[in-house]
């Protein structure tokens, strides 16, 4: 294709093919997993404190603890994982997409916790719900929340 007809991707866009795109996606997935470890620690600590020291029922405790982890996720993933996409965290549109994605992830988390706690200890069920939510959360965050299109 002649040089004058080639389109140039916007700054921060992640190309769809090639070794560079694969390396970028792998880097993002690893950072997402690292941030996920921190989010999980926040979530598990809050969940454990709530169910151990308060009368809050497990599903309500899960909603509160998940929300704390989600806030941490928004900030760290925006600043670390998807920084090459030059995202603007204060964008109302991005915040609303993040809330929608995390409501979907919370639904997966709650459903898996409810099912798993029926036949295993509560903390093990909570860890199982984290695993069930990881891949779902990465795909939705990557595409919907921190997509490569620039926002003003």
C-alpha positions in Angstrom: 0.0 0.0 0.0 1.5 3.4 -0.9 2.7 5.4 2.1 0.2 8.3 1.5 -2.8 5.9 1.8 -1.7 4.2 5.0 -3.7 5.2 8.1 -1.8 6.1 11.2 -3.4 4.8 14.5 -4.2 7.4 17.1 -1.6 7.9 19.9 -1.8 5.2 22.5 -3.8 2.8 20.2 -2.9 -0.8 20.6 -2.4 -2.4 17.1 -4.5 -5.5 16.4 -1.7 -7.7 15.1 2.0 -8.5 15.2 4.5 -9.2 17.8 4.3 -5.7 19.3 0.5 -6.1 19.9 1.0 -9.5 21.5 3.8 -8.1 23.8 1.5 -5.2 24.7 -1.4 -7.5 25.5 0.8 -9.8 27.5 2.2 -6.9 29.5 -1.3 -5.6 30.1 -2.5 -9.0 31.2 0.4 -9.4 33.6 -0.1 -5.9 35.1 -3.9 -6.6 35.3 -3.1 -9.8 37.2 -0.7 -7.9 39.5 -3.2 -5.2 40.2 -5.8 -7.9 40.6 -3.6 -9.4 43.4 -3.7 -6.1 45.2 -7.4 -5.7 44.6 -8.0 -9.2 45.9 -6.0 -8.5 49.0 -8.1 -5.3 49.6 -11.3 -7.3 48.9 -10.4 -10.3 51.0 -9.2 -8.2 54.0 -12.4 -6.1 54.0 -14.6 -9.3 53.5 -12.8 -11.1 56.3 -13.1 -8.2 58.7 -16.8 -7.7 57.9 -17.8 -11.3 58.3 -15.6 -11.9 61.3 -16.2 -8.7 63.4 -19.6 -7.4 62.2 -23.1 -8.9 61.8 -23.0 -8.1 58.0 -24.2 -11.1 56.0 -21.7 -12.7 53.6 -23.3 -11.5 50.4 -23.6 -7.9 51.7 -20.0 -8.1 52.9 -19.0 -9.3 49.5 -20.7 -6.4 47.8 -18.9 -3.9 50.1 -15.5 -5.6 49.9 -15.7 -6.0 46.1 -16.5 -2.3 45.8 -13.4 -1.3 47.7 -11.3 -3.6 45.5 -13.0 -2.2 42.4 -12.1 1.4 43.3 -8.5 0.3 43.8 -8.7 -1.4 40.4 -10.0 1.6 38.6 -7.2 3.8 39.9 -4.3 1.3 39.5 -5.4 -0.1 36.1 -5.9 3.3 34.7 -2.5 4.5 35.9 -0.4 1.3 35.4 -2.0 -1.4 33.3 -3.6 0.6 30.5 -1.4 3.8 30.7 -0.1 3.3 27.1 -3.7 4.0 26.0 -3.5 7.5 27.5 -6.8 7.2 29.4 -8.3 10.0 31.2 -9.6 8.7 34.5 -11.8 11.7 35.3 -13.9 11.1 32.2 -17.6 10.7 33.2 -18.1 8.3 30.2 -15.2 6.1 31.4 -16.4 6.1 35.0 -19.9 5.0 33.9 -18.5 2.2 31.7 -16.3 1.1 34.7 -19.3 1.0 37.0 -21.3 -1.0 34.4 -18.5 -3.5 33.9 -18.0 -3.9 37.6 -21.7 -4.4 38.2 -21.5 -7.3 35.7 -18.3 -8.6 37.4 -20.0 -8.3 40.8 -22.9 -10.4 39.5 -20.4 -13.1 38.5 -18.7 -12.8 41.9 -21.9 -13.0 43.9 -23.3 -15.9 41.8 -20.1 -17.9 42.1 -19.8 -17.1 45.9 -23.4 -18.2 46.4 -22.9 -21.5 44.5 -19.5 -22.3 45.9 -20.3 -21.5 49.5 -23.0 -24.3 49.4 -20.3 -27.0 49.4 -17.0 -25.4 50.6 -15.8 -23.1 53.4 -16.7 -19.5 53.0 -13.2 -18.2 52.4 -12.4 -20.9 49.8 -15.7 -20.0 48.1 -14.6 -16.3 48.1 -11.3 -17.3 46.5 -13.2 -19.3 43.9 -15.3 -16.4 43.0 -12.2 -14.3 42.4 -10.9 -16.8 39.9 -14.3 -17.0 38.2 -14.3 -13.2 37.8 -10.7 -12.6 36.6 -10.9 -13.4 32.8 -14.3 -11.9 32.5 -13.1 -8.7 34.2 -9.9 -8.4 32.0 -11.8 -8.7 28.7 -14.5 -6.2 29.7 -12.0 -3.7 31.2 -9.7 -4.0 28.3 -12.4 -3.5 25.7 -15.1 -1.4 27.4 -13.4 0.7 30.1 -9.8 1.3 28.9 -10.4 0.9 25.1 -7.8 2.5 22.8 -10.0 5.3 21.5 -8.9 8.7 23.0 -11.3 10.7 25.1 -11.3 14.3 25.9 
